[in-house]
């Protein structure tokens, strides 16, 4: 499998904001990103049409469709997955998935160990740990309390994401952006299936 997707690729990320990207041979052609808590179902199709308009509009076809699989808003993720499946079927394109945490990791520093922390409902934090330039996952996606997430910080060189209270003072929040796919190798992509993240087991009583 090549390091980068060949041909044309549409990336759909709707688990947090509404983020889209169009790539050719792994290089970014166009992108759009709108901060959005809800309303993905109404906004997604027009946003895709706007993105593809300069590249042939309805005549534009892609060889691959990559969709955000989570962790994120299940309503938003389901909207994105339904659209991705429909387009992949219409274009006879490959359908692949990418985790929300991977999109953040791709836009964060590549040296050392990286902890991605995303705001989650009910005061929780979605976390995943990565290591090395290839951003190998060393802590699978998990849902944590803020205290549990904070306890992980000393083991990492960098922290990135949207959990503002746990980010370094100088760090700007990094939401999952579709365009970040440009920094990921093909081998990092997976199946287009929604990611169900379980809460971490509580520590045993002393």
Secondary structure, DSSP 4 states (H G I P E B T S, - for coil): --SS--SEEEEEE-SSSEEEEEEETTEEEEEEEE--SS-HHHHHHHHHHHHHHTTTGGG---SEEEEEEESS-HHHHHHHHHHHHHHHHHHT-EEEEEEHHHHHHHTS--SSEEEEEEE-GGG-EEEEEEETTTTEEEEEEEEE-HHHHHHHGGG-SEEEES-GGGS-TTPPP----GGGGGGS-GGG-B-S----PPBPPPPPP-
